[in-house]
Amino acid sequence: MSDLDDLYREVILDHSRRPRGAGLRDPFSAEVYQVNPTCGDEVTLRVRLDGTGPRTVLADVSYESQGCAISMASTSVMAQWVTGAELPEVLEAYRAFQRLVARRPVSAQAVSAQADAAQADAAEADAGAADPRDLVELGDDDAAAFAGVAKYPARVRCAMLGWTALQQALLRGQPDQSGAVAATA
Amino acid sequence: MSSPVNRTPGQDVAVDFAILSREVNGHPLVYLDSGATSQRPRQVLDAERRFVERQNAAVHRGAHTLAGEATDAYEAARATIATFVGADPDEIVFTKNATEGLNLVASAFVNASAGVTGGVVGAQRFTLRPGDEIVVTEMEHHANLVPWQQVCAHTGATLRWYGVTDEGRLDLDSIRLSERTKVVALTHQSNVLGVRPPLAEVSARAREVGAMVVLDACQSVPHGPVDLHDLGVDLAAFSGHKMLGPTGIGILFGRREVLAAMPPFLTGGSMIETVRMDASTFAAPPQRFEAGVPMASQAVGLAAACDYLTTIGMAAIEEHERHLTQTALDALSPIPGVRLLGPISTDDRGGIVAFVLDGVHAHDVGQVLDSAGIAVRVGHHCAWPLHRRLGIPASIRASFHVYNDVDDVLALADAVDSARRYFAAA
């Protein structure tokens, strides 16, 4: 698999072409607009919440978005994954996805070191892919396809755009759970 | 040190840029993002290193030998840069970058309007009141738009703008200047479309109503001959790092009498005349605008970049980039789904080509290009209102400099076609 195919897995391309649950629906508990200011990708996202407290159910996630394949697919996969889940599960999904795509910055020294063949593999491992444990605990096959994003620091914000919107919508729609939601940030 | 004498733009000079021999993702680097930042030849790096290893000291303070030599090097750099853009040395202010230069000008309007003139004689020409107008264009980089929005918020002045035609040219008929127009701030060359607005016409209209002309010269000074006195603008800003020079240094040009009337921006050491516990008076330009120990090695590096560009010849560089632009327009336009932004000609435009690929987001195109070792800019390129005007969220921009060659442009076209096929395949 080429690096490019590793980033643009078939699942991602498919979700980007046919976003699941797209469109804004009524009724809704909260609506937010999120934008990636470096590229202008944007999403308007609504949540409908049923119940109160930790047993609150995320009954619907609806959205309108425009952006790159990564951000479009990520929002679609997210909506498919967390719709119908209770709030603690939603927050756990957020954390798992964030861990999957997050990446430690690589220093200039590490990049230079890659020129040295002996160290290239080590640097790659240091810079690169997600911890397999995260994949196991992720609990969503489509979401696991985003593991390739970790190698592309410029794309992490794309992958997180919809998730950030979800987090903001939950903060707005569920003020009594704001402590738990904010803890995901 | 090798000299660029008698060498022509393209592969002949590319050897001076070590980074261009790097591989990226298993391919030789094709660097087409000079509109964001250019690469530096070893002549620039050598000049900076020589200064740091032999003469480094805090300029304009201290009486020791190094302090004197460093000050001479810093002021000699100012003179070289002034000559490069057809200005006098005392009209050249060193700033952090062009953004800071434009903010320096904006702050002069804010301070003068608040009555904080620093005792500078003539500062009232920077005073704005509710009802006054600042005019910009819809194709400005955010750096020449957002500071003016801030000035309006501080002073009550109104922001207006020249629109952009469907072809991506400045729409001269979109607004009329009036006696209320105090400032006209515009780009010398769009950082997205490469278009050069009709500066002479806009300047003439501004002069007619007594408005000051502020020029964003970031995309013009690095790529062709520019004579700021001939252009007749009042103020102009550009960055060192887009013209083969270091980051952390930019230039604000101001006509002598304009700078003389400007209240200070950052205050502190170096920029004062006298300081007492209760109040201070300020130095004459350009020192008035250079608070603190300045970026001396960067100034030396930027002067070396001017020398380097001058030796090759700015007219030759401009012609070279025109050729590359024409090649890019010819090679990209037949690719199915490619929509070029801006005029489909090289008239009144510089070495920038922006486009979209139907059905594929710019970010994704950029990713495929990167996998082929090709560096371009994707996004809105800090010109969001222009992208809105063109009805697109983002675009792909290839921008050229002296070290690029036709092969780079053809590699770009090949990779764009690959991107099209990659995302169409599934």
Contacts between the chains, C-beta under 8 A, distances in Angstrom:
chain1	res1	chain2	res2	distance
A	2	B	371	7.3
A	3	B	25	6.8
A	3	B	371	6.1
A	4	B	367	7.0
A	4	B	368	6.4
A	4	B	371	4.6
A	4	B	422	7.2
A	7	B	367	6.7
A	8	B	364	7.6
A	8	B	367	7.8
A	8	B	422	7.7
A	10	B	426	6.5
A	13	B	423	7.5
A	13	B	426	5.1
A	14	B	426	7.5
A	17	B	426	8.0
A	38	B	379	5.8
A	39	B	362	7.4
A	39	B	363	5.9
A	39	B	378	6.8
A	39	B	379	3.9
A	39	B	380	6.8
A	39	B	393	7.9
A	39	B	394	5.4
A	40	B	379	6.5
A	40	B	380	4.7
A	40	B	384	6.2
A	40	B	387	6.7
A	40	B	393	4.8
A	40	B	394	5.3
A	41	B	361	8.0
A	41	B	363	7.6
A	41	B	393	7.0
A	41	B	394	7.6
A	42	B	393	7.5
A	66	B	393	5.6
A	67	B	361	6.3
A	67	B	363	7.6
A	67	B	393	7.3
A	68	B	361	4.0
A	68	B	362	7.5
A	68	B	363	3.6
A	68	B	364	5.1
A	69	B	361	6.3
A	69	B	363	7.9
A	69	B	364	4.9
A	69	B	423	7.5
A	70	B	363	7.3
A	70	B	364	7.6
A	72	B	361	7.9
A	152	B	367	7.4
A	155	B	363	7.5
A	155	B	367	7.5
A	158	B	363	6.6
